Amino acid sequence: MKAIETTATINQQGQLTLDSALEIAQPQRVRVIILMSEADDEDDTPDEIVLTGIQQGMKEALSGKTLPLSEMWTGIDAE
């Protein structure tokens, strides 16, 4: 089974509309899992801010400004 993550909108009639077309070779039935933010969800960051962070991270990665994974966890204590 293959997973594809994308975004969509649910309209007033409860129908799902994808924000962009999927690149799938032929029509087929699929299973859909819908993840929605709750009204009190603290991680409801606007898309523009998320995209800016991803773009900045990509620039840093492509320019070699990275840390070894072993150093990323230094000083973090898991409970």
N, C-alpha and C positions, 0 to 999 in steps of 0.2 A: 504494500500500500504506500502511496506517495502523498506527502502533505504539501499544500501550497498555502502560504499566508498572504492575505490581501485585505484591503479595507472595503467597506460597503456601507450603504445607508438603508435603513428600514423605513419605508414610507407609511403614511397614515393607514393604508390597507394591510399593513403587515408584510408587504412584499420586499424582498431583498434585491438591491441594485448594486452591482459591483462598481467600484470607482474606476476600474480599468479592465479591459478585456484580458482573459487568460489565454496564454499561448498553448492551446491544447489541439492536437492534430485532428481529433474526430469527436463528434458529440457522444456523450456517455452520462450515465447516472452517477451522482456523487453523494457522499455523506457530508453534511455541513454541521460544524460546531460554531456556535455564535458566542463570542465573549463580549459582554457589554459592561461599561463602567457603571458602578453604583452611584447613587446621588451623593453619597458621602465618601466616595473614592478619593483618597489623598493623592493618588498618582494619575491625575487627569491632566497631564501636562499638554498644553496646546501643540498641535502638530508642527507648527513653525519652529518652536523651541527645540523639539525633539530632532527635527531635520537639521537645524543649525548645529546641534551637538554631534550628530552623526557625521556631518560634513567636516567639522573641525577634527574629529577623531580620525577620519580618513586622511586628511591633509597631514596630520602628525604621523600617522603610520607610514604613509608614502614617503615622507621626508626622513624617516628613520628615528623619529622621536618616540621611542618605545621603551618599555621596561620589561625585563624578563618576568615571566609569570611568578617565579619564586620570590621576587622582590615586591610584587604587588600586595602580598599578604603580610609583609613585615609590619609588626605592631598592631595587627588586628587580632583580637582575642574572640574566638567563637565561644558562645555559651552552650 
